[in-house]
């Protein structure tokens, strides 16, 4: 007799609560800050946003020590505002997230005209801090440090597409559901992470996310 596996939904801890947010899907917005679009060779004009995904179980909590990802010699950090959706595709909470990227695999995929899946959607590629219930800050500083050294800094008001605009556009592609997360883009300054380093992402008014990579 074959025993079928038991699979539980990944969850995110909620600040000030014993409840947890169940993660259904993870959507990410590409190049939503003009300065980041430029550093990636893109056009910062208001072209329609584009999206990619990560598996729900790519989520890992703040405070984790992570094995350094395989198949990459160029792992990059991208700090982002993450919004969590409830009924009617409304934002019920937000958090600080890290969109980890195997940049060398992404560059190879782009050059060959192939999908980015293995560059973006690998195991433990979405560290997320505690979820704060309520609407995201209207504007706040967003930054990332490695071992205390500042690598990325911007403001949420620098986003090309607002959270509301992102949701409206994404909803034309998929039926958004409670439990969906959206990573809303990263400011300029993305760059490499080395084994043994500690990466910390922060947004004013929200709980930071911090992970260490095993040496």
N, C-alpha and C positions, 0 to 999 in steps of 0.2 A: 504494500500500500504506500502510495506517495503522500508525504506530508507537505502540504502547501505552506509557503512562508507566511509569517505574520509581519506586516509592515505598518509602522505608525508614522503619522505625519510629523515632519520636523516642526519645532516650535521655537519662539523667541520669548525670552523673559521680559516682563513688563515692569517698569519702574514703579515701586511702591505697592506692588500687588503680588499675590501668589498665583494669579492666573497667568496663562501663557497664550501667545498669539500663534495659532496654527498656520503654517506656511503652505499655500497651495501651489503658487507659481511665482517665479521671479522674472520680471522684465527689466531691461536696462536701456537707457537712452544714450546714444552715441553723440559725442561732440556737442554738448549743450552749453558750453562756455566758449565764448569767442576766442579767448587766448589759448585754450586747449585745442580748439579746431585748427588754429594757425600752427601750433607746434606739431600737430599731426599731419600737416600739409593740406588741411581742408579749407573750405570757404566759410567764414563766420557769418555770412548773410543769413537771413531767416528762411533758409530752405526748410521744407518739412522735416521734422525729426525722424530719425531711423532707430530701429529697435533690434535688440538681440536678447537672448534668454540665458539663464542659468538654471540648473536643476534645483528643486527645492532643498534637497539635502546637501547643497553646497554651503548652506548656512552653518557657521560655527560661532560660538559665543565669545564675547570679549574675555580676555584673560587666558585664552588657550595658548599652548605651545604647539606649533604646527610643524609637521615634517616638511622639509623643503620639497616643492613639487618636482616630479620627474619630468623628463623630456623637455627641459628648458635650461638655457644658460642666460636668460634675460627676463627674469620675473619682475613685473612692474606693479607699483602701487597706484591706486586711484581712489581718493577719498570722496564720498558722495553722501548727499541727503537721501535717505530711503523713506518712502511713505508706504503705509500699510492701509489696505482698503477693507471697508466693511460693506454692508448692504448698499445697493445702488451705486457702487463704485465711488463711495464717499471716503475721504481720508479720515481714519479714526485714530491714527497715531503716526509717529515718525521716529527715526533713529539715525545714527551715524553708521555708515557701512563702508567696507573696502571692496572695490571691484578689482580683484587680483587678476592679472593678465600675463599669459606667457607670450611676451611681445614678439619673440623670435618666431614662434609658431604662427602668430597673427600675420606678421609680415610675409612669411612664406605663403600663407593661405591667400592673402590679398594679391600677391604677385601671380599666383596660379589661378586666380578667379574662383577659389574654393571657399566653402563655409568656414566660419571662425570657431565652430563649436569647441574644438579641443584647445583653443587658445583662451577661451572665456569660461567655459562651462565645466571645468574640471573639479575634482574633489576638493572641498574646503576652500573654494574660491570666493566665498561671500561672507567674511566675518562681519558680524553686526553687533552693535552695542544694545543696551537696554532700550526697549520701545517706550517712548513717552506718549501717553494718550493725549489726544487733542490735535488741533491744527498745527502744521509746521510753522516755525518762525517766519514772519513776513520778510525779514532780512536779518542776516547774522553772519559773522565771520566763520569761514570754514577753512581748516588747515590740517596738515599732516606733518608729523615729525618722525624721523628715524633716529633712534638712540638719542633723542632730545634735539636733534638738528632739524630746523625747519626746511621742508622740501616743497610743500604746496601751501598756498594761501590765497583766498579770494573771498567773495561775499555771495550769499545766495541770490542777491539782486542782480548778479552778473549773469545769471542763467538766461540763455536766449529764449527758451520756452518755459513758461511758468508751470507749476505743478498742475494747475487746472487745465492749461492748454495741452500738456502732455497726456493727461487722462482722456480728454476729448478725442485727441488724435489716435491714441492707442485703442480706444473703444471702437474705432472704425475698422480695426483689424481683427480683434478678438472680443468675446463677451467677457468683460471683467467680472470677477466674482470675489466674494469675501474670502480673505486669506491671501490674496495676491499682493505682492510687493513690487514697488517700482524704484529702481535706482535711477536718480534724476540727472546724472552727469557729474563730471569732475572739472575743477579748475586746472590751469596750467601748472607745470612742474612735475608731471609724472616722470618716474624714473625707476632705476633698479633697486631691488632688495637683495641683500646678501645673506647667506646662512649665518645664524647667530644674532641677527639684528632684531630689534623690537620696533614695531610700527604702531604709531598711535594716531588715530583720526579724531578730530574734535569739531563740533559746531556749537556755538554759543547757545545756552539754554537746554542743551541735550546732553545725555550721558555719553562720554567718549567710548571709542572702541580701541582696544589695544591687544595685539597678538605678538608673540615671539616666534621666530623661525629657528628650529633646531640647527645647531652648527654641525 
